[in-house]
Amino acid sequence: DRWLALPRSLLLMAAAMAAVATLATERSAAQAARATREGTMYVSAVNREGEPVTGLGPEDFIIREDGARREVLRVSKATEPIDLAILLDNSVGATNGVTFLRESLTNFVAKMSPGNQMALIGLADRPTIIVDYTEDTKRLTEAVGRLFPLPASGMTLLDAIYETSQGLRRRQGPRAVMVAVFTDSVEFTNRYEKDVVRALLQVDAQLHMVTIGVFPHRDDEHSLRERSFLLDSGPRESGGNRISLLAPHAMNNAMQRVARELSEQYKVVYGRPESLIAPERAVVSSAKADVTMRGSRARGTSGG
């Protein structure tokens, strides 16, 4: 009876408002469903020389989640900022290459710090934050210029990757990358390679390595054995790359190659079915025989 007593214009207005609210709810639900049916990967595409390949389209990328192929919907250049941690060898083993290390890192910072958050982390004796995440090119460059090897020190590479991964949990950037630059110095760690790789995957961080030396494998020594395993599995499983050098003279060229690869990554959006259980792995490969692809999912989308 109360509703019948209202003027017809008010009844029509109430009905219109209810219809608008219902439409907005349905639209929000549709948008949410569409979001859950899309996944994103940040992908490097390089040629046989390791240089970025540009101008690729959706038909050039093959995405699989837990082995199931997904439809690639959109491809664009990745412009999202990167949380970029540089893990650098400042142990005694880097003494002969410290000049090359400073030069290569100075040029790398100049290329990558604008628009990205960069951190410098030393590997000698224990993982040490030299400069926390910042876009301040001047501060980063000055810190690189003050680098020197710590006397009678070894490396803590596996510890540094693990602890840097834990630190990335508190950051919300869409892309995370570690670039580790180190020699075949003595390694001091009690961690296992599988735990370090798991930590990388849990924060969707790509691991790139520039290694200098021969890196012998020794089954009888825990730290060298686990580092040897990580040299292969870390970059491969995380969507990164390893550049192996025998001497430090080519370090600058190697670091600039990493910078070019990161600067020319693709953002690849693909379709995925609705599921209560998030897929554990997403892997990218190339539909072109002469192009190599590697990458990781956008942060916060892994099932780990």
Disulfide bonds with the S-S distance in Angstrom:
none
